[in-house]
Amino acid sequence: MKPEVTVICTCYNHENFVRESLLSVINQTYEAIQLIVIDNASTDNSRRVIQQVVDKHPRIVFIRNTYNIGLCRAFNQGLEQASGKYVIDLAADDIMLPERIQKQVEVFETLNKEYAVVFSNAAYIDSTGKKFGYHYALGAHGGAEGQVPTGDVYKEILRRYFICTPTIMMRKSVLMKLGGYDENLSYEDFDFFVRSAHDYKYHYIDEVLTHKRVLDGSLATQFYRVGNPMLKSSWEVCNKAYDLSRSQEEYDILANRIREFIKKCFVAEDAEQAAAFRKLLNYIEDPGWETELLVWLCRLRLPVNWLYQYYAKWRNQRNLQLMQQGVPFVQLER
């Protein structure tokens, strides 16, 4: 008997994409799938679109929130009803290729319980569905060019964002042991990666199994907005990583990551959070004059964000062109 896989799809104002996303689950070659959809109080026609799909596929579990409870809490709503051995967190604008679940389950079933996550490569698409690049660049053989970290990836998780989040399949027992997503945070992946990779291994499948959609206002672009809650969430995760880290090398890697977040605080004009990051950094090492200067400049509350927005528009256009030329997402400045 094949193990069941639960796909939890959270939707907020994705009326133009949610149908295609849900159909990509329904049309999987793997049959033992439980699909749970949560509409997180969308203000557009997402709920109506979802209901049309549910009417044709009544086995879908449809949760309708009367107000937006946040991404992490909404996912946990679905997790409470999940019956699968494995779980996929699917955004309502991303698309799974037809054989994705089958291939991930086949691999997962060969791995021991040390492994919590199976992930893969992904293609990036725009609002029209046009493909414009890959998370890991493809070589002549069709696989990723270069070495993708696999196995014990904790240090790499601390160092940088290298896993395309929509590609992951998680072992449900690990999710439950971790208590699901941390509902106090505004985004989920950094925290889940840190907490799970500390005790478990990850396995990489060298295939493109997901299309990740990139839209204006996507989560990554919100990091630099004035008043965004993501920097505080990142600080919370860095505190967890500080408690979890086991070696000087891991602390050194975390220190570099904290410095990157302080730079984001400067751009987002968030002096309070910059000071909090600086305090955490000081537990690991002397922040140094450059970091102290940057934190001091944050206190001046210089109006730098509007300048950054112009730069960001130019950078995003440049990155798009580079990806079209074959440069992988993981090598781009973020």
C-alpha positions in Angstrom: 0.0 0.0 0.0 1.4 3.4 -1.0 1.9 5.9 1.7 -0.5 8.9 1.6 0.8 12.4 0.9 -1.0 15.5 2.3 -0.7 18.6 0.2 -1.6 21.8 2.2 -2.3 24.7 -0.2 -2.7 28.1 1.5 -4.3 30.9 -0.6 -4.5 34.6 -0.2 -5.6 36.7 -3.1 -4.5 34.3 -5.8 -7.6 34.1 -7.9 -5.6 34.1 -11.2 -3.4 31.2 -10.2 -5.1 29.0 -7.6 -7.0 26.9 -10.0 -3.9 25.9 -11.9 -2.1 25.2 -8.7 -4.9 22.9 -7.4 -5.2 21.1 -10.7 -1.4 20.4 -10.6 -2.1 18.4 -7.5 -5.2 16.7 -8.8 -3.4 15.6 -12.0 -0.5 14.0 -10.2 0.5 10.5 -11.4 0.5 9.4 -7.7 -3.0 8.6 -6.4 -2.7 8.5 -2.6 -3.1 12.2 -2.0 -5.0 14.2 0.5 -5.5 17.8 -0.6 -6.3 20.5 2.0 -6.9 24.1 0.8 -7.1 27.0 3.2 -8.4 30.3 1.9 -6.9 32.9 4.3 -9.7 35.4 4.0 -8.9 36.5 0.4 -10.5 39.8 -0.7 -10.6 38.8 -4.4 -12.4 35.9 -6.0 -10.1 33.2 -4.8 -12.7 31.6 -2.7 -15.1 31.3 -5.5 -12.5 29.8 -7.8 -11.5 27.3 -5.1 -15.1 26.3 -4.6 -15.6 25.6 -8.3 -12.7 23.1 -8.1 -14.0 21.6 -4.9 -17.4 21.1 -6.5 -15.8 18.9 -9.1 -13.5 17.2 -6.6 -15.4 16.9 -3.3 -12.7 14.9 -1.6 -10.8 18.2 -1.2 -10.8 19.5 2.3 -11.7 23.2 2.1 -11.0 25.5 5.1 -12.5 29.0 4.8 -11.0 31.6 7.2 -13.1 34.6 8.1 -10.0 36.7 8.7 -6.3 36.4 7.8 -4.6 34.5 10.5 -1.1 34.5 8.9 0.7 32.0 6.8 2.2 29.8 9.6 -1.0 29.5 11.5 -3.0 28.7 8.4 -0.6 25.9 7.5 -0.9 24.5 10.9 -4.7 24.4 10.5 -4.1 22.1 7.6 -1.5 20.1 9.4 -4.1 19.4 12.2 -6.2 17.5 9.6 -3.3 16.0 7.7 -3.4 12.2 7.5 -0.5 11.7 5.1 2.9 10.2 6.0 4.5 13.0 4.0 3.5 16.7 3.7 3.9 19.3 1.0 3.4 23.0 1.7 2.1 24.4 -1.6 1.6 28.1 -2.3 -1.5 28.9 -4.4 0.5 30.3 -7.2 3.1 27.5 -7.7 2.7 24.4 -9.8 3.8 20.8 -9.3 4.8 18.8 -12.3 2.8 15.6 -12.8 5.4 13.1 -11.5 6.6 15.2 -8.6 4.9 13.4 -5.7 5.5 9.9 -7.2 9.3 10.6 -7.5 9.6 12.2 -4.1 7.8 9.4 -2.4 9.8 6.7 -4.2 13.0 8.4 -2.9 11.7 9.0 0.6 10.7 5.4 1.0 14.3 4.4 0.5 15.7 6.7 3.1 15.8 6.1 6.9 14.2 8.2 9.5 17.3 10.5 9.7 15.9 12.2 6.7 13.2 14.9 7.2 13.1 16.5 3.8 13.4 15.7 0.1 13.8 18.6 -2.2 14.5 19.3 -5.9 15.3 21.8 -8.5 12.7 24.3 -9.7 11.9 26.4 -12.8 10.9 30.0 -12.3 7.8 31.3 -14.1 6.2 34.8 -14.4 2.6 35.8 -14.0 1.8 34.4 -17.5 3.4 31.0 -16.8 6.4 31.8 -19.0 9.6 30.0 -17.8 12.6 32.3 -17.4 15.1 30.5 -15.3 16.0 27.8 -12.8 16.9 27.7 -9.1 20.0 25.6 -9.9 21.5 26.1 -13.4 21.1 23.1 -15.7 24.1 21.5 -17.2 24.4 19.7 -20.5 23.1 16.5 -18.9 19.9 18.2 -17.8 20.8 18.0 -14.1 22.1 20.8 -11.8 25.4 22.3 -12.7 27.7 22.1 -9.7 27.2 20.4 -6.3 23.9 20.9 -4.4 24.3 20.4 -0.6 22.6 17.2 0.6 22.6 15.1 3.7 23.7 17.2 6.7 22.9 20.7 5.5 22.6 22.6 8.8 25.7 24.8 8.2 24.6 25.6 4.6 21.1 26.5 6.0 22.8 29.0 8.3 25.0 30.4 5.6 22.4 31.1 2.8 19.1 30.5 1.2 19.9 27.6 -1.1 16.7 25.4 -1.1 13.8 26.4 -3.2 11.1 26.1 -0.5 8.1 25.1 -2.8 10.0 21.9 -3.8 10.3 20.3 -0.4 8.4 17.3 0.8 8.5 16.9 4.6 8.2 13.9 6.9 5.0 14.5 8.9 6.3 12.9 12.0 9.2 15.5 12.1 6.7 18.3 11.5 4.6 17.1 14.5 7.7 16.7 16.7 8.7 20.3 15.9 5.2 21.5 16.7 4.4 22.5 13.1 5.3 26.0 12.0 6.0 28.7 14.6 2.9 30.8 14.6 4.7 33.8 16.1 6.6 34.2 12.9 5.6 36.0 9.7 7.2 33.5 7.4 8.0 29.9 7.8 10.9 28.5 5.7 14.1 29.8 7.5 12.7 28.7 10.9 11.7 25.2 9.7 15.0 24.7 7.9 17.0 25.7 11.0 15.0 23.5 13.4 14.8 20.5 11.2 18.3 20.5 9.7 19.8 20.7 13.1 18.7 17.1 13.9 17.8 15.6 10.5 19.2 15.2 7.0 17.9 16.5 3.7 18.0 14.6 0.3 18.2 16.3 -3.0 16.6 15.0 -6.2 18.4 16.4 -9.3 15.3 17.1 -11.3 13.0 20.1 -12.0 9.7 19.0 -10.3 8.1 22.3 -9.5 7.4 25.7 -11.2 7.8 28.6 -8.8 5.9 31.7 -9.7 7.6 35.1 -9.2 5.3 38.0 -8.8 5.7 41.7 -7.9 5.3 41.9 -4.1 6.5 38.3 -3.5 7.7 37.4 -0.1 11.4 38.0 -0.8 10.7 41.6 -2.0 8.9 42.4 1.3 12.1 42.0 3.4 13.2 45.6 2.6 9.9 47.4 3.1 9.7 49.8 6.0 7.8 48.4 8.9 7.8 44.8 7.6 7.6 42.1 10.3 10.0 39.7 8.6 13.1 41.1 10.2 11.8 40.5 13.7 10.9 36.9 12.6 14.4 36.5 11.3 15.9 37.7 14.6 13.7 35.1 16.4 15.1 32.4 14.2 18.7 33.6 14.6 18.2 33.3 18.4 17.0 29.7 18.0 20.1 29.0 15.8 22.3 30.5 18.5 20.9 28.1 21.0 21.1 25.1 18.6 24.6 25.7 17.2 27.3 23.2 18.4 30.6 24.4 17.1 32.6 27.6 16.6 32.3 27.1 12.8 28.5 27.2 13.1 28.6 30.3 15.3 30.9 32.0 12.8 28.5 31.2 9.9 25.6 32.5 12.0 27.5 35.7 12.7 27.9 36.4 9.0 24.2 35.8 8.5 23.3 38.2 11.3 25.5 40.9 9.6 23.5 40.4 6.4 20.2 40.9 8.4 21.6 44.1 9.9 22.2 45.4 6.3 18.6 44.6 5.6 17.6 46.6 8.7 19.4 49.6 7.4 17.6 49.5 4.1 14.2 48.9 5.9 15.0 51.8 8.3 14.5 49.6 11.3 16.9 50.9 14.0 15.3 48.8 16.8 15.7 45.5 15.0 19.3 46.4 13.9 20.2 47.0 17.6 18.6 43.6 18.5 20.6 41.8 15.9 23.8 43.7 17.0 23.2 42.5 20.6 22.9 38.9 19.5 26.0 39.2 17.3 27.9 40.5 20.3 27.3 37.2 22.1 29.3 35.5 19.3 32.0 38.0 18.5 33.0 41.6 18.5 30.7 43.3 16.0 33.6 45.4 14.7 33.6 49.1 13.6 31.8 48.6 10.3 28.8 46.9 11.9 28.8 49.4 14.8 28.8 52.2 12.2 25.9 50.7 10.3 23.8 50.3 13.5 24.6 53.9 14.4 23.4 55.0 10.9 20.2 53.1 11.5 19.5 55.2 14.6 19.7 58.3 12.4 16.7 57.0 10.5 18.0 58.1 7.2 15.4 58.0 4.4 17.3 55.4 2.3 14.4 53.1 1.6 13.0 55.1 -1.3 16.5 55.1 -3.0 16.7 51.3 -2.5 13.3 50.8 -4.2 14.8 52.4 -7.4 17.8 50.2 -7.1 15.7 47.1 -6.4 13.7 47.7 -9.6 16.9 47.8 -11.6 18.4 44.8 -9.8 15.3 42.7 -10.4 15.3 43.5 -14.1 19.0 42.7 -14.2 18.4 39.4 -12.4 15.6 38.5 -14.7 17.9 39.0 -17.7 20.7 37.0 -16.1 18.4 34.1 -15.4 17.2 34.2 -19.0 20.9 33.8 -19.9 21.3 30.8 -17.7 22.5 32.2 -14.4 20.9 30.2 -11.5 18.8 31.9 -8.9 21.1 30.8 -6.0 24.0 32.9 -7.5 22.0 36.1 -7.8 22.4 39.0 -5.3 19.4 39.0 -2.9 
